[in-house]
Amino acid sequence: MICSTLFMLKITTISILVLSLIIGALITILSVNPLPRGGLTGQKTAQKQNLSYTTITISGARIDVEIADTPNTRRYGLSGRSELKDGNAMLFIFEKPDYHGFWMKNMSFPIDIIWFNENRKAVDIASFAKPEGEHPKKIYMPREKALYVLEANAGFAKEKKIVIGDVFSLE
């Protein structure tokens, strides 16, 4: 009886130690390379981030986009903004294709998130991603690797009839 109690105590201690190591590793990874955030309150936020602008076309729709192509601009994305003007979006451009996850930390409005591969072909869509506060619980992940990610107002993909397989072009 004492042996089985000691054995269970050892197993519990080892389990807690392993779990602590895993949690510590995740905290370290996310603090060094935080997930991009999504969010828009207007020009002032964009100017603070020194964003560039361009226009893309997808599914026959022309969209004015802010470019988030640095670690800092991708980290903050649309966070802290109160709105995103109709017809506008943010285009995230990464260094290499990967499973780029997005959260809704400090967002004020819902958005659509559309992932595109290196050929600018839509590979996944998350519709109506809901705002979350300081401690988001959900991370939106694509089914395939992506090089580009577009964040637009919720309902944008449905309204513009954007589907997986559509390709965007830069103007």
Order of alpha helices (4+ residues) and beta strands (2+ residues): alpha-alpha-beta-beta-alpha-beta-beta-beta-beta-alpha-beta
